[in-house]
Every structure is written in structure tokens, then in C-alpha cells.
Amino acid sequence: MPASTPLGEYLRARRALIQPEDVGLSRFGVRRVPGLRREELAILAGISPNYYLRLEQGQDQRPSPEVIEALARALQLDDDATAFLHSLSQPTPTRTPPDQAERAAASIEGLINAWRNTPAFVHNRHLDILAANPVSVALTPAFSPGVNCLRALFLDPQMRSFYGNWESVAQSTVARLRGLIGKDVDDPRLGALVYELSEHSPDFSGLWARQDIQLTPPDRQVINHDIVGPIELQPERLAIVGTNGQMLIVCHAEPGSSSERALERLARMATRDADQRVPLAGGQPDRPD
């Protein structure tokens, strides 16, 4: 019998978040663990307690879609979490070979660089930034290529003041990582990242244990930029077809708003800084006459 499976771990984690009163059950007896008992969840889902036990212990890893739907209703899962629960009963996705460097397509890099006033970047399923346009980097170095934005979010103290709604962003980002990884939770790259963050951030550890899932775009985010001031942005997430979980993130401001004007200022700053870094043909900086 497997010690644990992604399906069993997810069922246990979500069961612990549901109180008997939440589903119309009376609380009786001594409860040694939080949330619903296995037997209670099985009854709510209309399956036998023994069969549910087999699912949680990993003895049956391929329940029918009907059983998954029944469990999702009993656990009060939303559409994203229900889709994730279905994915846990499917074959594990193919991983990127460890010796193969992951890159964003050149065409995608060209596209985002054409969006002068709109922050846009690409991350992989581990939330490593693969490409970013200049205004994204001007917004925060955490969006620079090579940075893991999850690590920056939890380990860089400046990010807590950068986001006006850090707690909401943190919860959403962890839930988004869960959705991108799916059932491939034994991925070594993921394991190393989760271990590092769990060791250094109690906030991350608590959110990761909840096993929340979010596949839909996050809510508007308020950015506190130290030069141009507060900026309100709406992030949009677009899956890049033909990749193993790469996402294009586009952050736009309300047309005509102060946030849009702030982005325009950032874009001008980013362009000026880039021009100053580019050497002229002779290799010498330009000099005034």
C-alpha cells in the first residue's frame, strides 16, 4: 500500500477544512483531528466508508468521474478545485527533462517587448520567470528573468509592502502553483522549492498545507511603487500552447486612470535606463558637444 498519494493527501487536507456544522451534521464524540471524519465524508458523498478509506490510503487511485463529482460536492469544492480533483485520478504529466533548459519562445519575447506600457512576463509551472518586458522589471525586480516569483514573494521582506494586499496575493499564488503542478507533486524541482520555503516561511507552510487550488485569474492587485506611487493592476493569465505549463501574465490598468499614467512613467524610465546601458558603435558613450 502506498504511504501516500496526491489524491489521498488532497482528500485529507480538504476534509480537515470542513466542519460538521458546515454540512448540516451534529458534532458528537471526541474529535482527535480537525474537520470531518472519514465516515462522515463518505456518507455525504454517497459511497461506503471502506471505499473512501481505500481512496485516502492510496489503495484505489482511479475512482470514477461520478465518485469524484460526489466527493467534490461533499467537500464544497469550487470549479477549479473540482477540476484539480479530477486531474489527480489521471496519469501524471510528462516532465521537462532536468538537463533541458526551459526558455520562453522568441516569438513570445518579441510580443511582450512590443507592449511598451503594459507589464508582461512569462513563468513556468514552478513560477520561475523566463522572460519579461522592461516595464515589468521597472515595476519590481521580482519579475526579472531568472527570479522565482514565489520565493521572492515569501522571502523578500520588501514584497510585503510592495503589494497592498499581500495576504491575498500570497494565498492566490500558492493556490496557482498547486494548479500548475497538478498531481505531479513528487517533482524534484517542486520538492526543493517547497522545502526551502517551508523552512523559512511559516506563512507559506500554512498556505501550502491547505492545498487550495486557483485556476481563474486573480483579483485586482494594488502595487506600492517607491517612485511612481500606488498602481492598481488587473493580472490576466494566458496558457502558452505547446509548453509544459508556461503562462503569459499580462497586467493592465484602467484606461485613463492614474495607474495607466504611472505605467507610462515607468515605461519611459525603463526605456531611458535601457538606452543608457547600450554602448554606441564605437564602444564609447555619447558625449555632448
N, C-alpha and C positions, 0 to 999 in steps of 0.2 A: 504494500500500500504506500503511495507517495506520501512523503511527510507533509507536503502542502502543494497546492496547485493555484494558479492565478484565479481560477473560478472559485475555489473554496475560500481563499483569502478574501476575495471581494465580497462573497456572501456573508462571511463572518463580520467583516468591517461594517457593512451596511446594516446588518441585523443589530449590531451594537448601538446604532444611532436611532433605532425606532423604539419608543417606549410603549408599553402595553396600552396606556391611555390614548396614544396617538391613533390606534387602530380599533378602539372600542372594546378592549379587553380589560378585565379587572386584574389588579395587582394582588397576587396572593403568594404566600410562602416566602422563604428566604431566597433572595437572588444574589448569587455569588459573582455574576458578571453583569455588565450593563446591557440594556436593551432587551429584545425579545429572546425567549428560549427557542431552541430548535423546534420543539414540538409545536409551539405557538405559530411560528412562521410556516411550518408545514401545513397546519390546519388552514391558515389564511390562504395559502397557495393551492389548497385542494390536492395535496399529494401526501403520501404516507410519511410519517416521521423517519422510518428506516431508510426510505429512498432519499429524503433530504439529507440525512446523515451521510449517506454514500456520496452525495454531491459535495458536501462540505469537506469530507475527508479525502476527496480525490479518487474514490473508487469508481465513480462514473463521471467521466469528463465530457460526454457528448449528449446532454439532455436535449429533448425535442424542442423546437421553437415554441410549442404550446406551453411547455413547462417553464421556459424562460420568461414568456409573457406573464404567466401566473405569478412567478417569483417577483418580477418587476412590479406588478400591481401590489403585491403584498408588502414590498419594501418601499412603496411610494416613490419609485424612481421616475425621473422626467425622461423625455425622449432621448436626450444624449446618453444618459446613464443606461437606459434600456438597450440602446444600440450597442453600447460598450459591453453589456452583459451578454448579448447575442454573440459578440465577437470572441468572447472568452471560450465559447464552445466550438470555435473554428480553428483550423490549422494555424500554427504560428507563422507570421510573415517572414519572408526572406530578409536577412540582414545584409547590410553593406559589408563587404569583406574588410577586415581590420586594416589590411595593408593598402587599401584603396582610399586615397584622399578624396573627401567629398567636397564638391565645388558647386556653385551656382552656375547655371548655363550663361554663356557670354551674352546671349540674346536677352536674358532677364536682367543682367547687369546693365546692358545698354538701355533697356526700358526704364529702369528705376532712376538711372542717371539723367534721363530726359525730363524727369519730374523735378524741376528745379526748386519749387516751393513746397513740395509735398514729401514729408519724411516717408521713406520706404526702405525696407530691408528684407533679406531672406534668411530664415533659420532652418536648421534641420530638425529632426524629431527629438533630438536631445537639447534643443534650444541654443545650439551654437550658431552664432551669426556668421553666415557665409558671404554675404555681400550687403552693402549699404550705400545709399547715396549721401552726398556731402551734408545735406541739411539734417539727415538723421544723426550723423556723428556730431554735428553742431548742437543738436538737441541734447545729447548725452553721449559720452564715450562708451557707455554700456551697450550702445548699438553699433559699435565698431566691429568690423570683421575680425574673427578670432576670439571674440569675447563670448562666454556663455552667459546669456542674459539672466538665467535662473540663478547662477552663482552670484552674479553682480547684485541681483535683487535682494538676496538674503545676507550676503556677506559684506557688501559695501555700505557703510553707515550713511553715506550721502543719499542713497536711493530712498531712504525713509522720508527725507524732506523733499526730494525731487518729486515724488508722487504725492499729490494732495490726498489721495485715497489709497495709501499704501496697503492697508489690510485687504481691501477689496482686490487690488491688483495682485497681491501675493496669492490669495486664495484662487483667483482665476487662472493664474499662471501655472500653479501646481496642478490644478484640475485639467488644464490644457495639455500639460506634459503627459498625464495619465492617458488622455485620449489619443495622443500621438503614438505612444508606446504600445497601447493595446495590451494584448496578453503576453507580449514578449518581455516580461518583467525580469527575466534572468539574463538580459542583455548585459554583458560585462561593462560596457561604457556607462549604461544607466546605473548599474550597481555601484560603480566607483563614485559617480556624481551624488547619488542618494546617500551613500555612506559619508562622504565628505560633508555634505550639508547637514545631515542628521547629527554629526559630531559637533558642529559649530553653531547650529541654529535650532533652538527649541521650537521656534515658530514654524520652520519648515517641517520638523519631525512631526509636530501635531497635525499639520495640514496633510502631509503625506499619508499618515495613518488613517485619515478619513476616507481615502480612496474616492474622492469626488471626481466627477467627470464633467468636462465642459468642451463641447464641440462648436457651439454657436459663438459668434463674435462677442467680445467683451463690451461692457458698457463704456460710456464716455469716460475719459481719463483727464484729470487736471494735473498739468505739469507746472512745477515751480522752477522756472529757469532763472539762473542767477544774473542774467544780463537783460533779457527782454521781458522778464516778469511772467506772470501766470499765463498758461496756454491751455485751452480746452480742446481736446482732440478726440475724434472717433476712430478707433482702430478697426480696420477690415482685414480679415484673414482669407487668403485665397490659396487653395491647394495647387501645387505645381504638378501637372500631369506628367507621368513617366519618371517620377522620383520616388525615393523611399521616405515619404513623409515630409518633404520640403514644403515650406509655407512662405508665401509672399505677404508681408504685413504692410499695409498702406494706412497712414494716419492723416486724416483730413480735418480741416477746420471749417466752421460755418462760414459760407461766403459773405464777405463784407464785415466780418466780425473783427474785434481787436486781436483775436487769436490768429486769424489769417494774416493780419498785418505784422504780427510778431514773427510768424514763419517767414514772411518776406524779408524782414530784417535779418533773421538767421541765415537765410539763403544768400543774401548779399555778403554777410560776414564770411560764410563758408567759401564763397567764390573768391573773395579778396584774399583769404588765407591761402587758398589753393594756388592762386596766381603768384603769391609771394614765394611759394615753395618751388615753383617751376623755374629752372635755370634757363637763360636765353641761349641762343645758338652758339655763342662763343664761350659759354660756360661761366660768364661773369654776370652779376646782377646789373640791372639797368641803372644808369647814373643820370641825375638831372644835369642839363647843360649849364 
